[in-house]
Amino acid sequence: MKKILLFVFALVSCLSLYAQKEVGTTTIYPRLGMNWSKFTNDRIEQSNPTAHYDSKYRMGFVGGVEVQHQFDDFIAGSAGVLYSRQGADFEKMEDAELSFKTDNILVPVLIVATTKIGLDFKLGVQPEFMVNSNADKILNKVNLSIPVGLAYEWNHIALDVRYNIGLTKVYKASDIDNTSKGSTFQLTIGYAFDI
């Protein structure tokens, strides 16, 4: 028991010595990674024979840059521009496969709650602009999402995990049961440049 308590005390002591970002500093984070996206509540119905095919996650690349400014000891703000390959795949049908592929420019604007141990909690708003798609006639070109995430930085290496919750409908059509929204998990690694 003494060894465990000694280990916990040593761990807490080391974590409390972690160099937190100083108030007033600005950091640039180039980021690269992967995301997994799909459309929520989306399925293709087939009448003969009767069947349905649900949307499933599609893997894609994400990369870009974000800038973060430390306002006080515990709050920072972040904004960035990311290129992201998104879309949705569908379960294989009898005679065809269907995939929606989109190239998007994401503009995340986040409030960041920082800690002394390098763990950050992120929440914000993210406009998404579709710049290319194999289905641009049926998909909206502008969408909005709420990114929620965690990040950990150690020795200038930053690991970031986010879930982007879609707020707007992905399809242009209003004459169908159009409740599908974007859903994206994002994992990136970056490097912190303090300026």
trRosetta pair geometry for C-beta under 8 A, 3 or more apart (Angstrom, degrees):
i j d omega theta_ij theta_ji phi_ij phi_ji
1 4 5.7 -54 -153 34 35 111
1 5 6.4 32 152 -15 67 106
2 5 5.7 -56 -147 41 33 110
2 6 6.1 35 154 -20 67 108
3 6 5.6 -54 -145 38 29 113
3 7 6.2 33 154 -21 64 106
4 7 5.7 -53 -148 35 30 113
4 8 6.4 29 154 -17 65 105
5 8 5.7 -52 -145 38 32 111
5 9 6.2 33 155 -19 64 107
6 9 5.7 -53 -146 37 30 113
6 10 6.3 30 154 -18 64 107
7 10 5.8 -57 -148 37 29 110
7 11 6.2 30 154 -20 65 108
8 11 5.7 -54 -145 37 30 113
8 12 6.3 28 157 -16 65 106
9 12 6.0 -56 -146 39 28 108
9 13 6.2 31 154 -21 63 109
10 13 5.6 -55 -147 36 30 114
10 14 6.4 29 155 -18 64 105
11 14 5.9 -56 -149 36 29 108
11 15 6.3 25 156 -15 65 109
12 15 5.8 -56 -144 40 31 110
12 16 6.2 30 158 -21 65 107
13 16 6.0 -58 -147 35 27 108
13 17 6.8 22 154 -18 61 108
14 17 5.9 -63 -157 34 33 109
14 18 7.6 60 144 -48 61 83
15 18 5.7 -18 -166 -19 45 116
15 116 6.9 99 151 109 79 97
15 117 4.5 -7 -166 -106 108 103
16 116 6.1 21 -132 129 46 142
18 116 5.4 132 64 157 106 71
18 117 5.4 120 19 -117 158 35
18 118 5.7 -109 179 -31 146 94
20 73 7.1 45 125 -159 147 74
20 114 6.6 120 -158 142 107 122
20 115 7.6 -123 -109 120 118 30
20 116 5.0 -67 -58 -118 123 59
20 118 7.9 -143 -99 -68 65 54
21 25 5.3 -136 -178 63 96 128
21 27 6.8 -89 -120 -27 135 131
21 68 8.0 -80 -119 116 173 116
21 70 4.4 -170 121 -68 120 147
21 76 7.0 35 75 -77 147 138
21 114 6.5 -72 33 -164 110 164
21 194 8.0 -179 -129 -108 95 115
22 25 4.8 90 65 -23 81 121
22 70 6.6 137 88 80 35 151
23 70 5.6 -130 -119 122 34 107
23 71 7.1 -22 -146 127 85 22
23 72 5.6 4 -116 -131 116 33
23 73 6.4 -43 -64 -60 107 55
24 69 8.0 -25 -158 -173 23 89
24 70 6.5 -33 22 78 24 92
25 69 7.5 -178 94 -147 41 54
25 70 5.1 24 52 26 79 120
25 194 5.9 -26 -177 -151 122 106
26 67 6.4 1 -176 -177 103 99
26 68 7.1 164 -154 85 55 46
26 69 4.9 -18 -102 -99 83 79
26 70 7.7 -143 -74 11 38 75
26 194 7.5 127 81 -157 47 58
26 195 5.3 -38 87 63 98 94
27 67 7.3 162 83 -156 45 53
27 68 4.9 -13 60 60 95 95
27 69 7.9 179 20 -78 67 35
27 70 7.8 56 -5 -28 103 97
27 192 5.0 -17 -173 -161 126 97
27 193 6.6 146 -161 72 67 44
27 194 5.2 -35 -101 -97 83 59
27 195 7.1 161 -103 12 29 77
28 65 6.4 -9 -174 -171 94 110
28 66 7.6 160 -157 85 50 44
28 67 5.5 -22 -103 -103 68 76
28 192 7.6 137 70 -156 44 46
28 193 4.6 -20 60 63 95 104
28 195 6.1 48 -12 -19 104 119
29 65 6.7 154 83 -157 52 59
29 66 4.7 -12 61 61 105 90
29 67 7.5 -175 20 -81 76 28
29 68 6.7 35 -9 -5 116 109
29 80 7.6 -51 67 -96 97 135
29 158 5.6 -45 -135 51 125 154
29 190 4.2 54 -179 143 95 149
29 191 7.1 165 -142 68 60 35
29 192 5.8 -19 -92 -96 85 61
29 193 7.6 -175 -74 21 36 75
30 64 7.7 -149 -148 118 57 28
30 65 5.1 -30 -100 -99 59 86
30 190 5.7 170 84 -147 45 95
30 191 6.1 -1 53 44 91 87
30 193 7.8 42 -3 -4 91 115
31 62 7.5 -19 121 122 106 93
31 63 6.3 -172 99 -142 65 50
31 64 6.0 -5 57 61 95 60
31 65 6.9 163 14 -95 80 31
31 66 6.5 25 -11 3 125 102
31 80 7.8 22 17 -170 126 155
31 82 7.0 -32 73 -108 119 110
31 158 7.6 -68 -95 87 97 112
31 160 6.7 -33 -130 33 136 134
31 188 4.2 29 -179 166 114 139
31 189 7.0 156 -147 77 71 27
31 190 3.9 -46 -90 -75 73 116
32 61 8.0 -30 -164 -168 80 92
32 62 7.5 152 -160 91 37 59
32 63 4.6 5 -110 -108 67 101
32 188 6.3 151 77 -150 23 89
32 189 6.4 -25 65 60 75 76
32 190 7.3 141 14 -84 60 66
33 61 7.8 148 90 -159 37 54
33 62 5.2 -18 72 66 82 97
33 63 7.1 157 23 -77 57 64
33 160 7.6 -121 -32 65 159 91
33 186 6.6 91 103 178 132 77
33 187 5.0 -154 -177 101 130 56
33 188 3.2 -123 -12 -99 141 58
33 189 6.0 133 -77 7 100 63
34 59 6.2 -13 -174 -166 114 96
34 60 7.1 148 -158 80 66 35
34 61 6.6 -49 -107 -107 58 41
34 62 6.7 137 -129 18 7 91
34 186 7.8 -178 98 -147 42 51
34 187 5.7 0 60 59 79 95
35 59 7.4 158 85 -152 42 50
35 60 5.5 -22 63 65 87 85
35 61 7.7 12 20 109 84 6
35 62 4.8 66 -20 -29 112 127
35 84 6.0 8 21 -154 149 110
35 85 7.7 167 52 66 105 63
35 86 6.7 -33 99 -92 130 84
35 184 5.3 7 177 -174 125 105
35 185 6.3 166 -157 85 69 50
35 186 4.3 -18 -103 -101 103 72
35 187 7.2 168 -86 20 52 62
36 57 4.3 15 174 -178 103 128
36 58 7.0 158 -155 70 56 34
36 59 5.5 -23 -98 -95 76 64
36 60 7.8 156 -88 20 30 72
36 184 6.9 158 80 -152 45 57
36 185 4.6 0 53 54 97 102
37 57 6.6 128 59 -148 18 74
37 58 5.7 -33 66 58 74 88
37 60 6.6 -21 16 19 110 120
37 84 8.0 95 -38 156 144 117
37 86 4.0 -5 50 -151 166 91
37 87 6.2 104 89 43 116 34
37 88 6.7 -92 120 -71 80 65
37 182 6.5 -23 -162 -164 111 93
37 183 6.6 151 -152 83 61 52
37 184 4.1 -12 -99 -101 94 89
37 185 7.6 -161 -70 27 52 58
38 42 7.5 -156 161 44 89 121
38 55 4.8 139 -178 144 109 108
38 56 6.0 -108 -107 140 140 14
38 57 4.7 -86 -37 -89 115 49
38 58 6.4 134 -79 4 70 80
38 88 4.5 84 -144 -118 59 95
38 89 7.4 -65 -107 33 96 63
38 183 5.5 -20 65 64 75 103
39 42 3.9 35 102 -9 111 149
39 55 4.8 -109 58 -143 81 168
39 88 4.5 -56 -1 -55 90 156
39 100 7.4 35 -24 45 124 143
39 170 5.4 -100 -120 32 116 155
39 180 4.2 19 169 -177 114 119
39 181 7.0 148 -156 66 70 21
39 182 6.6 -45 -106 -95 61 43
39 183 7.1 139 -124 16 13 91
40 55 7.6 -123 -86 70 12 139
40 166 6.8 -165 9 46 115 124
40 179 7.8 -73 103 125 91 83
40 180 6.0 164 68 -146 56 58
40 181 5.1 -9 39 55 112 76
40 182 7.6 10 -2 82 91 6
40 183 4.9 95 -50 -30 98 126
41 179 4.8 -37 104 98 149 105
41 180 5.4 -147 76 -89 84 60
41 181 7.5 44 31 16 105 75
42 54 7.4 112 89 -161 60 57
42 55 4.0 45 78 -26 105 135
42 88 6.6 26 80 161 149 167
42 170 8.0 -31 -71 51 139 131
42 180 4.1 48 -70 -108 104 130
43 52 4.9 26 161 175 128 110
43 53 6.2 159 -163 76 78 42
43 54 4.8 -34 -102 -99 99 55
43 55 6.6 -113 -75 -14 51 76
43 90 7.9 121 -139 -135 47 110
44 52 6.7 163 80 -158 47 61
44 53 4.5 -9 53 55 99 100
44 90 5.8 28 2 -153 122 154
44 93 7.3 -55 91 -72 137 128
44 98 6.7 89 -39 42 156 155
45 51 7.8 160 -159 88 46 45
45 52 5.1 -22 -104 -104 60 90
46 49 7.1 37 118 77 112 47
46 50 6.8 157 93 -146 74 24
46 51 4.5 -1 55 59 115 86
46 52 6.9 -169 17 -80 76 38
46 53 7.3 53 -17 -11 109 100
46 93 7.0 133 -56 -141 144 120
47 50 6.4 -11 -156 -94 32 65
51 93 7.7 138 104 -134 135 85
51 94 7.9 116 43 -25 162 106
53 90 4.7 64 137 170 116 111
53 91 4.4 -145 -154 57 88 94
53 92 7.8 -146 -136 63 129 16
53 93 5.5 -65 -61 -74 153 90
53 98 7.6 111 109 37 144 119
54 90 7.1 171 90 -145 27 75
54 91 5.9 50 46 -12 66 115
55 88 4.6 -26 -156 -177 112 131
55 89 7.3 124 -160 73 60 40
55 90 5.9 -50 -100 -94 47 73
55 180 7.5 105 -22 -134 157 124
56 88 7.3 128 56 -171 37 80
56 89 5.2 -40 69 79 88 91
56 90 6.8 131 14 -119 86 22
56 91 6.4 93 -17 -57 124 69
57 88 7.8 -67 -118 -130 22 64
57 89 7.3 -1 89 33 24 100
57 185 7.7 -10 -135 24 137 109
58 86 7.1 107 80 -176 115 43
58 87 4.8 -34 68 81 159 86
58 88 5.6 -157 -11 -117 121 17
58 89 4.7 135 -78 -19 95 92
58 99 6.7 114 -105 -152 136 103
58 100 7.8 -138 -20 66 159 67
58 101 7.6 -148 169 -98 155 67
60 84 6.6 86 111 176 125 68
60 85 3.2 -147 -169 92 124 91
60 86 5.6 -125 36 -73 155 34
60 87 7.1 110 -48 21 139 91
61 83 7.8 3 111 108 94 94
61 84 7.5 -164 97 -140 52 42
61 85 5.0 51 42 17 72 117
62 82 5.7 13 -175 173 96 121
62 83 7.0 175 -148 88 49 53
62 84 4.4 6 -109 -108 93 83
62 85 7.3 -133 -64 25 60 66
62 106 7.8 -6 -145 20 112 136
62 186 5.8 -11 25 -143 167 108
62 188 6.2 -85 94 -78 113 111
63 82 6.7 165 88 -154 22 79
63 83 5.7 -11 63 55 75 94
63 188 7.8 150 -99 -128 48 118
64 80 5.9 116 120 161 119 110
64 81 5.2 -141 -169 103 131 56
64 82 3.4 -140 17 -106 144 52
64 83 5.7 149 -64 6 102 65
64 106 7.5 -149 2 60 160 92
65 80 5.9 -160 104 -148 46 99
65 81 6.4 11 55 54 77 79
65 82 7.9 -178 26 -78 35 63
66 78 5.5 20 172 -178 118 108
66 79 6.8 175 -152 93 77 27
66 80 3.1 -50 -99 -74 75 134
66 82 7.7 -6 -56 -54 93 100
66 108 6.9 -25 -108 69 120 113
66 190 7.6 -43 34 -121 102 171
67 78 6.9 170 85 -148 43 63
67 79 6.0 -12 57 62 89 75
67 80 6.6 160 11 -81 61 73
68 76 5.2 34 178 155 101 131
68 77 7.0 171 -150 87 60 39
68 78 4.2 -19 -99 -96 84 94
68 112 6.3 -2 -144 12 121 156
69 76 6.1 172 85 -161 40 85
69 77 5.4 -8 56 57 92 87
69 78 7.7 178 18 -78 62 47
70 75 8.0 127 -161 90 55 44
70 76 4.7 -42 -103 -99 51 104
70 114 7.0 -22 -123 0 99 158
71 75 4.9 -34 60 98 115 93
71 76 6.0 173 6 -106 80 37
71 77 6.3 63 -36 -10 115 95
72 75 5.3 32 45 41 92 91
73 114 7.7 -136 149 77 44 109
74 113 6.2 -2 165 -157 87 71
74 114 5.8 -162 -151 58 39 76
74 115 7.6 32 -131 -84 84 43
75 111 6.9 -29 -158 -171 96 94
75 112 7.1 131 -163 76 46 59
75 113 6.5 -25 -100 -105 62 55
75 114 7.2 -153 -65 14 12 90
76 111 7.8 143 80 -168 47 47
76 112 4.1 -25 69 68 94 113
76 114 5.5 59 -6 -31 113 120
76 120 7.6 -42 41 -137 124 129
77 109 7.9 -8 -175 -174 95 75
77 110 7.1 158 -160 86 51 56
77 111 6.2 -30 -105 -108 68 53
77 112 6.8 -171 -84 15 16 91
78 108 7.1 -4 114 116 101 103
78 109 7.4 170 91 -153 58 35
78 110 4.3 -10 61 60 102 103
78 111 7.9 -170 22 -76 82 10
78 112 5.4 66 -14 -31 115 123
78 122 7.1 -35 38 -130 139 118
78 124 7.5 -109 67 -49 91 154
79 107 7.4 -1 -169 180 87 79
79 108 7.0 -178 -142 95 41 59
79 109 5.0 4 -106 -109 88 72
79 110 7.4 -177 -73 21 43 70
80 106 7.9 16 99 105 93 88
80 107 7.2 -177 85 -148 49 45
80 108 5.3 5 49 54 96 92
81 105 6.6 -16 -165 -172 91 97
81 106 7.4 149 -158 78 40 55
81 107 6.0 -8 -101 -102 66 72
82 105 7.4 150 77 -160 46 49
82 106 4.3 -17 63 59 99 105
82 107 7.9 -169 24 -71 74 30
82 108 6.9 26 3 -2 119 105
83 103 7.2 -13 -170 -173 93 90
83 104 7.4 151 -159 82 47 49
83 105 6.2 -28 -100 -102 60 63
83 106 7.8 -172 -81 17 11 83
84 103 7.7 154 82 -158 44 46
84 104 4.8 -24 67 66 93 99
84 105 7.8 154 21 -97 81 16
84 106 5.3 36 -1 -17 128 119
84 128 7.9 -56 54 -138 129 108
84 184 7.6 37 171 -163 145 156
84 186 7.7 -53 -122 -108 130 123
85 101 7.2 -18 -170 -166 95 87
85 102 7.3 155 -158 83 48 50
85 103 5.9 -23 -102 -102 68 65
85 104 7.7 165 -91 20 19 79
86 102 5.0 -25 71 68 83 101
86 104 5.6 0 16 4 118 126
86 182 7.1 12 166 -144 146 121
86 184 6.1 -52 -123 -97 123 129
87 99 6.4 54 140 170 136 82
87 100 4.3 -168 -162 101 98 71
87 101 4.5 -50 -61 -104 162 29
87 102 4.8 155 -71 10 85 81
87 133 7.7 151 -94 -135 107 94
88 99 7.2 -171 93 -153 46 56
88 100 4.9 24 45 44 79 107
89 97 7.9 -20 -160 178 94 99
89 98 7.6 143 -160 94 50 58
89 99 4.9 -16 -107 -109 71 89
89 100 8.0 -146 -69 28 34 64
90 93 7.2 13 116 -34 117 96
90 97 7.4 169 67 -167 86 58
90 98 4.6 11 32 69 126 99
90 99 7.2 -146 13 -77 76 47
92 97 5.6 -33 -120 -98 76 90
93 96 5.1 1 66 60 118 71
93 97 6.9 -176 27 -84 82 37
93 98 7.1 41 -4 -6 120 100
99 134 7.5 46 98 61 81 142
100 133 7.1 -3 -176 -166 84 108
100 134 6.8 -162 -145 64 46 94
100 135 4.9 -51 -130 17 94 142
100 139 6.8 123 -165 -62 132 138
101 133 6.5 167 90 -146 57 59
101 134 4.9 52 46 6 95 112
101 135 7.8 126 39 4 54 93
102 130 5.2 -61 -164 -131 118 108
102 132 7.1 153 -158 87 49 55
102 133 4.4 -7 -106 -99 75 101
102 135 7.7 -63 -68 48 91 91
102 139 6.7 -116 -85 125 129 164
103 130 7.1 104 72 -160 51 63
103 131 5.2 -61 101 65 99 90
103 132 4.0 19 37 52 118 99
103 133 7.0 -147 21 -63 68 59
104 128 5.1 -7 -173 -174 133 98
104 129 6.4 141 -160 72 73 43
104 130 5.4 -42 -98 -96 81 53
104 131 6.8 151 -113 9 25 83
105 128 7.4 158 78 -158 46 50
105 129 4.6 -15 57 62 96 102
105 131 5.9 64 -16 -30 99 121
106 126 5.7 -2 -170 -179 97 117
106 127 7.7 161 -153 87 48 49
106 128 5.3 -14 -104 -107 73 80
106 129 8.0 -168 -73 24 30 70
106 164 8.0 -84 -136 -106 140 155
107 126 6.4 161 74 -155 50 64
107 127 4.9 -2 52 60 109 92
107 128 7.7 -163 20 -77 72 37
107 129 7.6 40 -11 -4 106 104
108 124 5.9 94 -176 86 83 138
108 125 7.9 162 -148 87 53 35
108 126 4.5 -19 -98 -102 66 106
108 147 5.4 -10 -128 12 118 153
109 124 5.1 -167 93 180 52 130
109 125 5.6 -10 60 62 98 79
109 126 7.1 177 20 -84 65 53
110 122 4.8 -5 -173 -165 139 102
110 123 6.6 135 -151 70 85 26
110 124 3.4 -106 -99 -31 55 141
110 147 6.5 -60 -88 79 112 118
110 149 7.9 -38 -131 40 147 112
111 122 7.4 157 78 -149 46 55
111 123 5.7 -20 58 68 92 80
111 124 6.0 156 8 -79 64 87
112 120 5.1 -9 -172 -174 105 123
112 121 7.2 149 -159 74 54 46
112 122 5.2 -16 -104 -99 76 80
112 151 7.8 -28 -141 33 118 128
113 120 6.6 153 76 -161 51 64
113 121 4.3 -8 56 57 107 100
113 122 7.8 -153 23 -68 71 36
114 120 5.2 -22 -104 -106 62 92
115 118 7.0 -44 79 32 88 22
115 119 4.9 -3 44 62 129 80
115 120 7.0 -158 12 -79 81 45
118 152 5.6 60 127 -163 99 68
118 153 4.8 -134 -163 63 100 67
118 154 5.7 57 179 -69 165 71
119 150 6.8 -20 -168 -168 91 98
119 151 7.4 154 -157 82 44 49
119 152 5.3 -15 -100 -100 66 83
120 150 7.0 148 80 -161 57 48
120 151 4.3 -10 57 59 107 97
120 152 7.4 -170 18 -75 75 34
120 153 7.3 35 -10 -5 113 102
121 149 7.6 164 -160 91 43 49
121 150 6.2 -20 -105 -104 57 68
122 147 6.7 -24 125 121 110 102
122 148 7.0 157 92 -160 71 31
122 149 4.2 -8 59 63 114 92
122 150 7.1 -160 17 -70 89 20
122 151 6.4 53 -23 -9 122 107
122 160 7.9 14 6 -151 149 104
122 162 6.9 -49 80 -100 127 104
123 146 7.4 -2 -164 178 77 97
123 147 7.3 179 -140 93 32 64
123 148 5.6 11 -105 -112 77 70
123 149 7.8 -177 -66 26 45 64
124 146 7.2 174 85 -154 38 62
124 147 5.5 -3 57 56 88 96
125 144 6.9 -16 -172 -170 95 101
125 145 7.8 152 -161 85 51 41
125 146 6.2 -35 -104 -105 54 64
125 147 7.8 180 -96 18 5 81
126 144 7.0 146 80 -160 53 54
126 145 4.8 -24 66 67 105 85
126 146 7.1 165 17 -99 91 14
126 147 5.0 68 -26 -22 133 107
126 164 6.2 -64 56 -135 148 114
127 142 6.8 -23 -168 -164 97 95
127 143 7.7 146 -161 83 50 43
127 144 5.8 -29 -103 -103 55 75
128 142 7.1 146 79 -159 58 46
128 143 4.5 -18 62 66 111 89
128 144 6.9 -170 15 -81 86 24
128 145 6.2 38 -22 2 123 106
128 182 7.2 -11 44 19 164 169
129 141 6.8 12 -158 156 63 80
129 142 5.8 -10 -105 -104 65 74
130 133 5.6 -2 178 -36 125 122
130 136 7.0 174 130 -115 130 91
130 139 6.5 117 -73 117 176 118
130 140 7.4 136 6 106 132 51
130 141 4.7 -122 52 -144 102 54
130 142 7.4 -124 12 -60 84 34
130 143 7.5 61 -31 -1 100 100
132 136 7.5 -76 -165 -64 30 126
133 136 4.2 138 63 -62 107 79
133 139 5.8 -96 155 51 168 137
135 138 5.2 -48 170 48 97 100
135 139 5.2 82 107 -15 96 113
136 139 6.1 -69 -121 50 32 96
136 141 7.2 38 -154 -84 93 92
137 172 7.9 -93 150 22 43 142
138 171 5.9 -26 160 -141 86 85
138 172 5.9 -142 -165 25 37 102
138 173 6.7 -14 -152 -22 87 103
139 170 5.7 -30 -141 165 89 83
139 171 6.4 -62 -106 -105 49 45
139 172 6.8 85 131 -23 2 90
140 143 5.8 113 93 -65 119 86
140 168 6.8 -93 84 132 162 120
140 169 6.8 108 -16 95 139 68
140 170 6.0 -143 26 -163 100 33
140 171 7.0 52 -21 98 89 4
140 172 5.6 148 -69 -73 68 71
142 168 7.8 -2 115 88 68 164
143 166 6.4 -33 171 -142 127 99
143 167 7.7 150 175 55 80 71
143 168 4.7 -161 -145 65 70 117
143 170 6.5 -3 -93 -100 139 66
143 181 7.9 144 -160 -155 126 75
143 182 5.9 88 149 -7 156 132
144 166 7.7 109 83 -158 48 57
144 167 4.7 -40 96 57 95 117
144 168 4.9 86 33 -14 84 115
145 164 4.3 41 142 175 147 97
145 165 5.8 155 -166 73 88 40
145 166 5.0 -46 -101 -96 98 43
145 167 5.9 179 -103 0 35 85
145 168 8.0 -94 -59 20 60 83
145 182 5.9 -70 -79 78 126 119
145 184 7.3 0 -156 29 170 110
146 164 7.2 155 73 -157 37 54
146 165 4.6 -17 57 58 93 102
146 167 6.3 86 -21 -48 90 111
147 162 4.9 -10 -165 -170 103 130
147 163 7.4 152 -150 77 55 38
147 164 5.0 -25 -93 -99 74 77
147 165 7.8 -178 -79 17 24 71
147 186 7.9 -31 -134 33 112 134
148 162 6.7 144 73 -155 38 73
148 163 5.4 -19 61 60 92 88
148 164 8.0 170 19 -87 65 30
148 165 6.8 30 -1 -10 109 110
149 160 6.2 26 165 -177 139 85
149 161 5.8 173 -153 92 92 50
149 162 3.5 -41 -81 -96 125 77
149 163 6.9 166 -78 15 72 58
149 186 7.7 -45 -97 68 130 102
150 160 7.6 175 93 -149 45 49
150 161 5.3 -1 58 58 86 98
151 158 6.0 2 -177 -174 114 97
151 159 6.6 166 -155 86 62 49
151 160 4.3 -11 -105 -104 99 77
151 161 7.4 179 -80 23 51 61
152 158 7.3 167 84 -150 40 53
152 159 5.1 -5 56 57 88 99
153 156 7.2 -8 -174 -128 102 13
153 157 6.9 164 -151 81 59 43
153 158 4.5 -16 -98 -99 90 80
153 159 7.7 -175 -77 22 43 62
153 192 6.0 42 -148 -33 132 141
154 157 5.8 -22 68 59 69 92
156 191 5.7 27 146 -164 99 73
156 192 4.4 -136 -149 51 69 91
156 193 7.7 60 -156 -66 119 41
157 189 6.9 -15 -174 -170 90 99
157 190 7.7 149 -162 82 46 43
157 191 6.4 -28 -103 -104 51 65
157 192 7.7 -98 -33 4 12 91
158 189 7.0 149 82 -162 55 49
158 190 4.4 -22 65 67 107 92
158 191 6.9 -173 16 -83 92 13
158 192 5.5 100 -34 -46 118 97
159 187 7.9 -13 -171 -167 85 82
159 188 7.6 167 -154 90 43 50
159 189 5.6 -17 -102 -106 66 76
160 186 7.6 -16 116 116 95 98
160 187 7.4 160 87 -153 58 39
160 188 4.7 -8 60 61 104 93
160 189 7.5 180 20 -84 77 28
160 190 6.7 18 -4 6 118 112
161 185 7.8 -15 -168 -173 84 86
161 186 7.2 158 -156 86 40 60
161 187 5.5 -2 -107 -105 75 75
162 185 7.5 163 89 -158 52 44
162 186 4.4 -7 60 58 96 107
163 183 7.9 -14 -173 -168 90 73
163 184 7.2 160 -158 87 47 51
163 185 5.6 -19 -104 -103 75 66
163 186 7.5 -177 -81 19 27 79
164 182 6.7 -23 114 121 108 112
164 183 7.4 164 83 -154 72 28
164 184 4.2 2 49 59 111 101
164 185 7.9 -152 19 -69 75 21
164 186 6.5 51 -17 -13 105 119
165 181 7.9 24 170 128 59 130
165 183 7.1 7 -122 -114 46 69
166 170 7.1 -27 -166 -52 153 98
166 181 3.3 176 102 159 123 98
166 182 3.4 139 -77 51 130 69
166 183 6.0 -81 -1 -56 108 53
166 184 7.9 93 -48 -2 93 88
167 181 6.8 145 25 -152 6 137
168 181 6.7 139 76 -127 30 98
169 178 5.3 54 -165 148 144 102
169 179 7.0 -91 -111 -135 106 18
169 180 6.4 81 -154 68 76 60
169 181 6.2 -77 -103 -82 39 74
170 180 5.1 -60 35 112 108 100
170 181 6.2 154 -25 -124 93 27
170 182 5.8 117 -74 -51 117 78
171 176 7.4 -40 118 63 152 118
171 178 5.0 -123 70 -140 118 111
171 180 6.0 67 -9 55 105 115
173 176 5.1 32 121 18 128 104
173 178 5.8 -176 89 -78 79 135
174 178 6.3 -87 -117 21 36 149
